[in-house]
Amino acid sequence: MEDVYAGNEIEKSPNFIDASEQYSKTQKRLMGIFDNPNREDRNDVTRKIEYLQIPVIPSSFRHEALSLPPSQRRLYEIKMPYWYVIKHKEQIEDITFCEMKYDSVVGAQFAEDTQVSSLII
């Protein structure tokens, strides 16, 4: 890839700029909206899923989330598999926190767990 695009500044291309702007608009429009499988436009979703997921807040953001109003807490929520949440959840007030590793670049990762590790291929 580096050889093919050497010398090209992709980030300055009109197509890249337009796509980035459209992506940002879509992210703002969908932020905090849970996917509804009964929605008429099934293409207007934040992600495609085939298994039950639950919105949770990573435990590492517990203090921030508890100090926010409910509408702003959604910015910290991510969906995790139901089976994982049941094992690693902590309920405080009406908020479900979940123990996991969280990296701002990689995203959510399962906590160190020998049972979970054996399920990952």
Secondary structure, DSSP 8 states (H G I E B T S, - for coil): -TTTTTT--GGGSHHHHHHHHHHHHHHHHHTT----TT-S-TT--S---SS-EEEEEEGGGHHHHHTS-HHHHGGG-EEEEHHHHHHHEEEETTEEEE--EEETTTEEE--S-HHHHTT--
